[in-house]
């Protein structure tokens, strides 16, 4: 009986309301108009942040062509994009276009993209001298030194930095943990892990 009731309900239910074709077309046109109204450079930056690198390059090229922009004003963005795409030839090509001396950040991008970690480390050291309160420079130099296998130096450097900037411990502790682990210095490893619960969790996730 219930099945019959269900079938009758379905049979006599009013049909679903259909959206007129003209209304659908109007909505589509509004969406297209909205998307076209977003500047291409904004779309390029959003695509880069979303790691949609090919799309970012497409929007960037459209922005340059549509607005007849001077590419010299946007070389840092283009170099950052090529570095994210792991395109060392592109990074070098951008650098060759420069008419002015590249900034430290731009030099670092080029060095890192082509594997010149010693040169990148030297640039980070100069950046630290100029902006000692920017933790990003310390992340960069520690990553470069780990890549170079300078494990004991990493431990010494992190300890030295944390002696003056204890508030950075949660962020920099992971570098000396990795260095101590690779060196097989288990007492140090235990000390560093016990000093930061978050570092301990990340380490366990990476090694299990």
MIZA-776276 format. One record per residue (C-alpha): residue number from 1; x, y, z. Coordinates in pm, whole numbers, plus 50000, padded with zeros to 5 digits. Layout:
<pt><num>NUM</num><xx>X</xx><yy>Y</yy><zz>Z</zz></pt>
...
This chain:
<pt><num>1</num><xx>50000</xx><yy>50000</yy><zz>50000</zz></pt>
<pt><num>2</num><xx>50279</xx><yy>50238</yy><zz>50085</zz></pt>
<pt><num>3</num><xx>50447</xx><yy>50165</yy><zz>49752</zz></pt>
<pt><num>4</num><xx>50127</xx><yy>50254</yy><zz>49570</zz></pt>
<pt><num>5</num><xx>50099</xx><yy>50575</yy><zz>49766</zz></pt>
<pt><num>6</num><xx>50456</xx><yy>50669</yy><zz>49678</zz></pt>
<pt><num>7</num><xx>50395</xx><yy>50606</yy><zz>49309</zz></pt>
<pt><num>8</num><xx>50074</xx><yy>50811</yy><zz>49313</zz></pt>
<pt><num>9</num><xx>50252</xx><yy>51094</yy><zz>49492</zz></pt>
<pt><num>10</num><xx>50521</xx><yy>51093</yy><zz>49224</zz></pt>
<pt><num>11</num><xx>50261</xx><yy>51076</yy><zz>48949</zz></pt>
<pt><num>12</num><xx>50055</xx><yy>51371</yy><zz>49063</zz></pt>
<pt><num>13</num><xx>50339</xx><yy>51588</yy><zz>49197</zz></pt>
<pt><num>14</num><xx>50380</xx><yy>51917</yy><zz>49009</zz></pt>
<pt><num>15</num><xx>50669</xx><yy>51910</yy><zz>48760</zz></pt>
<pt><num>16</num><xx>50993</xx><yy>52079</yy><zz>48856</zz></pt>
<pt><num>17</num><xx>51008</xx><yy>52440</yy><zz>48752</zz></pt>
<pt><num>18</num><xx>51221</xx><yy>52484</yy><zz>48445</zz></pt>
<pt><num>19</num><xx>51447</xx><yy>52783</yy><zz>48412</zz></pt>
<pt><num>20</num><xx>51385</xx><yy>52957</yy><zz>48081</zz></pt>
<pt><num>21</num><xx>51671</xx><yy>52935</yy><zz>47833</zz></pt>
<pt><num>22</num><xx>51688</xx><yy>53314</yy><zz>47812</zz></pt>
<pt><num>23</num><xx>51728</xx><yy>53338</yy><zz>48190</zz></pt>
<pt><num>24</num><xx>52010</xx><yy>53079</yy><zz>48184</zz></pt>
<pt><num>25</num><xx>52178</xx><yy>53272</yy><zz>47906</zz></pt>
<pt><num>26</num><xx>52145</xx><yy>53595</yy><zz>48102</zz></pt>
<pt><num>27</num><xx>52305</xx><yy>53441</yy><zz>48410</zz></pt>
<pt><num>28</num><xx>52587</xx><yy>53302</yy><zz>48199</zz></pt>
<pt><num>29</num><xx>52652</xx><yy>53641</yy><zz>48046</zz></pt>
<pt><num>30</num><xx>52663</xx><yy>53805</yy><zz>48388</zz></pt>
<pt><num>31</num><xx>52917</xx><yy>53549</yy><zz>48511</zz></pt>
<pt><num>32</num><xx>53129</xx><yy>53598</yy><zz>48199</zz></pt>
<pt><num>33</num><xx>53112</xx><yy>53976</yy><zz>48238</zz></pt>
<pt><num>34</num><xx>53212</xx><yy>53948</yy><zz>48604</zz></pt>
<pt><num>35</num><xx>53512</xx><yy>53729</yy><zz>48524</zz></pt>
<pt><num>36</num><xx>53621</xx><yy>53959</yy><zz>48244</zz></pt>
<pt><num>37</num><xx>53611</xx><yy>54249</yy><zz>48487</zz></pt>
<pt><num>38</num><xx>53882</xx><yy>54096</yy><zz>48709</zz></pt>
<pt><num>39</num><xx>54221</xx><yy>54242</yy><zz>48613</zz></pt>
<pt><num>40</num><xx>54458</xx><yy>53992</yy><zz>48456</zz></pt>
<pt><num>41</num><xx>54738</xx><yy>54079</yy><zz>48697</zz></pt>
<pt><num>42</num><xx>54510</xx><yy>53998</yy><zz>48992</zz></pt>
<pt><num>43</num><xx>54426</xx><yy>53662</yy><zz>48834</zz></pt>
<pt><num>44</num><xx>54797</xx><yy>53596</yy><zz>48774</zz></pt>
<pt><num>45</num><xx>54886</xx><yy>53659</yy><zz>49139</zz></pt>
<pt><num>46</num><xx>54591</xx><yy>53452</yy><zz>49263</zz></pt>
<pt><num>47</num><xx>54692</xx><yy>53165</yy><zz>49034</zz></pt>
<pt><num>48</num><xx>55050</xx><yy>53180</yy><zz>49164</zz></pt>
<pt><num>49</num><xx>54927</xx><yy>53163</yy><zz>49525</zz></pt>
<pt><num>50</num><xx>54709</xx><yy>52864</yy><zz>49426</zz></pt>
<pt><num>51</num><xx>55010</xx><yy>52696</yy><zz>49261</zz></pt>
<pt><num>52</num><xx>54835</xx><yy>52704</yy><zz>48922</zz></pt>
<pt><num>53</num><xx>55158</xx><yy>52816</yy><zz>48758</zz></pt>
<pt><num>54</num><xx>55069</xx><yy>52765</yy><zz>48391</zz></pt>
<pt><num>55</num><xx>54748</xx><yy>52962</yy><zz>48438</zz></pt>
<pt><num>56</num><xx>54941</xx><yy>53233</yy><zz>48623</zz></pt>
<pt><num>57</num><xx>55178</xx><yy>53267</yy><zz>48327</zz></pt>
<pt><num>58</num><xx>54883</xx><yy>53285</yy><zz>48086</zz></pt>
<pt><num>59</num><xx>54717</xx><yy>53566</yy><zz>48285</zz></pt>
<pt><num>60</num><xx>55048</xx><yy>53749</yy><zz>48323</zz></pt>
<pt><num>61</num><xx>55113</xx><yy>53744</yy><zz>47948</zz></pt>
<pt><num>62</num><xx>54758</xx><yy>53868</yy><zz>47883</zz></pt>
<pt><num>63</num><xx>54809</xx><yy>54151</yy><zz>48133</zz></pt>
<pt><num>64</num><xx>55134</xx><yy>54263</yy><zz>47968</zz></pt>
<pt><num>65</num><xx>54984</xx><yy>54256</yy><zz>47617</zz></pt>
<pt><num>66</num><xx>54649</xx><yy>54414</yy><zz>47701</zz></pt>
<pt><num>67</num><xx>54795</xx><yy>54699</yy><zz>47904</zz></pt>
<pt><num>68</num><xx>55117</xx><yy>54745</yy><zz>47704</zz></pt>
<pt><num>69</num><xx>55305</xx><yy>54723</yy><zz>48033</zz></pt>
<pt><num>70</num><xx>55681</xx><yy>54760</yy><zz>48057</zz></pt>
<pt><num>71</num><xx>55800</xx><yy>54411</yy><zz>48149</zz></pt>
<pt><num>72</num><xx>56091</xx><yy>54563</yy><zz>48342</zz></pt>
<pt><num>73</num><xx>55842</xx><yy>54662</yy><zz>48610</zz></pt>
<pt><num>74</num><xx>55728</xx><yy>54302</yy><zz>48660</zz></pt>
<pt><num>75</num><xx>56046</xx><yy>54097</yy><zz>48641</zz></pt>
<pt><num>76</num><xx>56038</xx><yy>54003</yy><zz>49010</zz></pt>
<pt><num>77</num><xx>55694</xx><yy>53844</yy><zz>48973</zz></pt>
<pt><num>78</num><xx>55798</xx><yy>53663</yy><zz>48655</zz></pt>
<pt><num>79</num><xx>56117</xx><yy>53535</yy><zz>48817</zz></pt>
<pt><num>80</num><xx>55923</xx><yy>53417</yy><zz>49123</zz></pt>
<pt><num>81</num><xx>55683</xx><yy>53233</yy><zz>48891</zz></pt>
<pt><num>82</num><xx>55959</xx><yy>53058</yy><zz>48697</zz></pt>
<pt><num>83</num><xx>56132</xx><yy>52963</yy><zz>49023</zz></pt>
<pt><num>84</num><xx>55806</xx><yy>52810</yy><zz>49152</zz></pt>
<pt><num>85</num><xx>55778</xx><yy>52617</yy><zz>48824</zz></pt>
<pt><num>86</num><xx>56135</xx><yy>52485</yy><zz>48873</zz></pt>
<pt><num>87</num><xx>56239</xx><yy>52644</yy><zz>48545</zz></pt>
<pt><num>88</num><xx>56602</xx><yy>52753</yy><zz>48597</zz></pt>
<pt><num>89</num><xx>56637</xx><yy>52859</yy><zz>48232</zz></pt>
<pt><num>90</num><xx>56338</xx><yy>53088</yy><zz>48274</zz></pt>
<pt><num>91</num><xx>56486</xx><yy>53239</yy><zz>48590</zz></pt>
<pt><num>92</num><xx>56817</xx><yy>53300</yy><zz>48413</zz></pt>
<pt><num>93</num><xx>56636</xx><yy>53445</yy><zz>48113</zz></pt>
<pt><num>94</num><xx>56449</xx><yy>53693</yy><zz>48332</zz></pt>
<pt><num>95</num><xx>56773</xx><yy>53794</yy><zz>48500</zz></pt>
<pt><num>96</num><xx>56929</xx><yy>53857</yy><zz>48159</zz></pt>
<pt><num>97</num><xx>56650</xx><yy>54105</yy><zz>48081</zz></pt>
<pt><num>98</num><xx>56731</xx><yy>54323</yy><zz>48378</zz></pt>
<pt><num>99</num><xx>56864</xx><yy>54668</yy><zz>48316</zz></pt>
<pt><num>100</num><xx>56934</xx><yy>54730</yy><zz>48683</zz></pt>
<pt><num>101</num><xx>57124</xx><yy>54539</yy><zz>48950</zz></pt>
<pt><num>102</num><xx>56899</xx><yy>54260</yy><zz>49088</zz></pt>
<pt><num>103</num><xx>56792</xx><yy>54283</yy><zz>49450</zz></pt>
<pt><num>104</num><xx>56910</xx><yy>54032</yy><zz>49709</zz></pt>
<pt><num>105</num><xx>56577</xx><yy>53851</yy><zz>49686</zz></pt>
<pt><num>106</num><xx>56609</xx><yy>53826</yy><zz>49308</zz></pt>
<pt><num>107</num><xx>56965</xx><yy>53697</yy><zz>49335</zz></pt>
<pt><num>108</num><xx>56851</xx><yy>53436</yy><zz>49587</zz></pt>
<pt><num>109</num><xx>56575</xx><yy>53318</yy><zz>49353</zz></pt>
<pt><num>110</num><xx>56824</xx><yy>53268</yy><zz>49073</zz></pt>
<pt><num>111</num><xx>57083</xx><yy>53092</yy><zz>49290</zz></pt>
<pt><num>112</num><xx>56827</xx><yy>52856</yy><zz>49445</zz></pt>
<pt><num>113</num><xx>56664</xx><yy>52772</yy><zz>49113</zz></pt>
<pt><num>114</num><xx>56992</xx><yy>52656</yy><zz>48958</zz></pt>
<pt><num>115</num><xx>57125</xx><yy>52488</yy><zz>49272</zz></pt>
<pt><num>116</num><xx>57391</xx><yy>52742</yy><zz>49373</zz></pt>
<pt><num>117</num><xx>57323</xx><yy>52700</yy><zz>49744</zz></pt>
<pt><num>118</num><xx>57653</xx><yy>52850</yy><zz>49858</zz></pt>
<pt><num>119</num><xx>57577</xx><yy>53170</yy><zz>49670</zz></pt>
<pt><num>120</num><xx>57221</xx><yy>53166</yy><zz>49808</zz></pt>
<pt><num>121</num><xx>57360</xx><yy>53127</yy><zz>50160</zz></pt>
<pt><num>122</num><xx>57590</xx><yy>53425</yy><zz>50109</zz></pt>
<pt><num>123</num><xx>57294</xx><yy>53636</yy><zz>49994</zz></pt>
<pt><num>124</num><xx>57088</xx><yy>53529</yy><zz>50294</zz></pt>
<pt><num>125</num><xx>57377</xx><yy>53625</yy><zz>50523</zz></pt>
<pt><num>126</num><xx>57381</xx><yy>53973</yy><zz>50367</zz></pt>
<pt><num>127</num><xx>57005</xx><yy>53997</yy><zz>50403</zz></pt>
<pt><num>128</num><xx>57033</xx><yy>53907</yy><zz>50773</zz></pt>
<pt><num>129</num><xx>57287</xx><yy>54186</yy><zz>50822</zz></pt>
<pt><num>130</num><xx>57041</xx><yy>54432</yy><zz>50667</zz></pt>
<pt><num>131</num><xx>56721</xx><yy>54295</yy><zz>50825</zz></pt>
<pt><num>132</num><xx>56809</xx><yy>54091</yy><zz>51131</zz></pt>
<pt><num>133</num><xx>56447</xx><yy>54087</yy><zz>51251</zz></pt>
<pt><num>134</num><xx>56314</xx><yy>53901</yy><zz>50944</zz></pt>
<pt><num>135</num><xx>56284</xx><yy>53532</yy><zz>51028</zz></pt>
<pt><num>136</num><xx>56240</xx><yy>53440</yy><zz>50661</zz></pt>
<pt><num>137</num><xx>56610</xx><yy>53509</yy><zz>50602</zz></pt>
<pt><num>138</num><xx>56701</xx><yy>53260</yy><zz>50875</zz></pt>
<pt><num>139</num><xx>56472</xx><yy>52997</yy><zz>50726</zz></pt>
<pt><num>140</num><xx>56648</xx><yy>53047</yy><zz>50396</zz></pt>
<pt><num>141</num><xx>57002</xx><yy>53021</yy><zz>50528</zz></pt>
<pt><num>142</num><xx>56923</xx><yy>52711</yy><zz>50737</zz></pt>
<pt><num>143</num><xx>56755</xx><yy>52538</yy><zz>50443</zz></pt>
<pt><num>144</num><xx>57054</xx><yy>52616</yy><zz>50219</zz></pt>
<pt><num>145</num><xx>57303</xx><yy>52485</yy><zz>50474</zz></pt>
<pt><num>146</num><xx>57104</xx><yy>52165</yy><zz>50521</zz></pt>
<pt><num>147</num><xx>57110</xx><yy>52124</yy><zz>50144</zz></pt>
<pt><num>148</num><xx>57487</xx><yy>52167</yy><zz>50149</zz></pt>
<pt><num>149</num><xx>57524</xx><yy>51908</yy><zz>50425</zz></pt>
<pt><num>150</num><xx>57662</xx><yy>52160</yy><zz>50675</zz></pt>
<pt><num>151</num><xx>57482</xx><yy>51988</yy><zz>50960</zz></pt>
<pt><num>152</num><xx>57704</xx><yy>52088</yy><zz>51253</zz></pt>
<pt><num>153</num><xx>57695</xx><yy>52448</yy><zz>51133</zz></pt>
<pt><num>154</num><xx>57316</xx><yy>52438</yy><zz>51126</zz></pt>
<pt><num>155</num><xx>57306</xx><yy>52334</yy><zz>51493</zz></pt>
<pt><num>156</num><xx>57557</xx><yy>52604</yy><zz>51590</zz></pt>
<pt><num>157</num><xx>57370</xx><yy>52870</yy><zz>51392</zz></pt>
<pt><num>158</num><xx>57028</xx><yy>52784</yy><zz>51532</zz></pt>
<pt><num>159</num><xx>57161</xx><yy>52779</yy><zz>51888</zz></pt>
<pt><num>160</num><xx>57321</xx><yy>53119</yy><zz>51833</zz></pt>
<pt><num>161</num><xx>57004</xx><yy>53272</yy><zz>51689</zz></pt>
<pt><num>162</num><xx>56782</xx><yy>53131</yy><zz>51964</zz></pt>
<pt><num>163</num><xx>57015</xx><yy>53266</yy><zz>52233</zz></pt>
<pt><num>164</num><xx>56903</xx><yy>53616</yy><zz>52126</zz></pt>
<pt><num>165</num><xx>56560</xx><yy>53543</yy><zz>51978</zz></pt>
<pt><num>166</num><xx>56404</xx><yy>53277</yy><zz>52199</zz></pt>
<pt><num>167</num><xx>56059</xx><yy>53356</yy><zz>52058</zz></pt>
<pt><num>168</num><xx>56161</xx><yy>53193</yy><zz>51727</zz></pt>
<pt><num>169</num><xx>56224</xx><yy>52855</yy><zz>51887</zz></pt>
<pt><num>170</num><xx>55905</xx><yy>52693</yy><zz>51760</zz></pt>
<pt><num>171</num><xx>55998</xx><yy>52782</yy><zz>51402</zz></pt>
<pt><num>172</num><xx>56374</xx><yy>52723</yy><zz>51395</zz></pt>
<pt><num>173</num><xx>56397</xx><yy>52421</yy><zz>51625</zz></pt>
<pt><num>174</num><xx>56309</xx><yy>52185</yy><zz>51340</zz></pt>
<pt><num>175</num><xx>56638</xx><yy>52261</yy><zz>51161</zz></pt>
<pt><num>176</num><xx>56860</xx><yy>52150</yy><zz>51447</zz></pt>
<pt><num>177</num><xx>56636</xx><yy>51847</yy><zz>51502</zz></pt>
<pt><num>178</num><xx>56693</xx><yy>51740</yy><zz>51141</zz></pt>
<pt><num>179</num><xx>57066</xx><yy>51810</yy><zz>51163</zz></pt>
<pt><num>180</num><xx>57107</xx><yy>51615</yy><zz>51488</zz></pt>
<pt><num>181</num><xx>56912</xx><yy>51321</yy><zz>51345</zz></pt>
<pt><num>182</num><xx>57127</xx><yy>51306</yy><zz>51030</zz></pt>
<pt><num>183</num><xx>57444</xx><yy>51332</yy><zz>51238</zz></pt>
<pt><num>184</num><xx>57328</xx><yy>51054</yy><zz>51468</zz></pt>
<pt><num>185</num><xx>57363</xx><yy>51276</yy><zz>51775</zz></pt>
<pt><num>186</num><xx>57082</xx><yy>51112</yy><zz>51969</zz></pt>
<pt><num>187</num><xx>57133</xx><yy>51298</yy><zz>52298</zz></pt>
<pt><num>188</num><xx>57102</xx><yy>51631</yy><zz>52119</zz></pt>
<pt><num>189</num><xx>56806</xx><yy>51503</yy><zz>51921</zz></pt>
<pt><num>190</num><xx>56625</xx><yy>51406</yy><zz>52240</zz></pt>
<pt><num>191</num><xx>56697</xx><yy>51747</yy><zz>52395</zz></pt>
<pt><num>192</num><xx>56571</xx><yy>51936</yy><zz>52090</zz></pt>
<pt><num>193</num><xx>56260</xx><yy>51721</yy><zz>52057</zz></pt>
<pt><num>194</num><xx>56173</xx><yy>51761</yy><zz>52425</zz></pt>
<pt><num>195</num><xx>56200</xx><yy>52138</yy><zz>52392</zz></pt>
<pt><num>196</num><xx>55919</xx><yy>52161</yy><zz>52139</zz></pt>
<pt><num>197</num><xx>55608</xx><yy>51942</yy><zz>52126</zz></pt>
<pt><num>198</num><xx>55511</xx><yy>52061</yy><zz>51779</zz></pt>
<pt><num>199</num><xx>55860</xx><yy>51984</yy><zz>51647</zz></pt>
<pt><num>200</num><xx>55838</xx><yy>51638</yy><zz>51804</zz></pt>
<pt><num>201</num><xx>55507</xx><yy>51572</yy><zz>51628</zz></pt>
<pt><num>202</num><xx>55638</xx><yy>51688</yy><zz>51291</zz></pt>
<pt><num>203</num><xx>55951</xx><yy>51480</yy><zz>51329</zz></pt>
<pt><num>204</num><xx>55753</xx><yy>51166</yy><zz>51406</zz></pt>
<pt><num>205</num><xx>55529</xx><yy>51226</yy><zz>51106</zz></pt>
<pt><num>206</num><xx>55831</xx><yy>51269</yy><zz>50877</zz></pt>
<pt><num>207</num><xx>56011</xx><yy>50956</yy><zz>50997</zz></pt>
<pt><num>208</num><xx>55723</xx><yy>50709</yy><zz>51024</zz></pt>
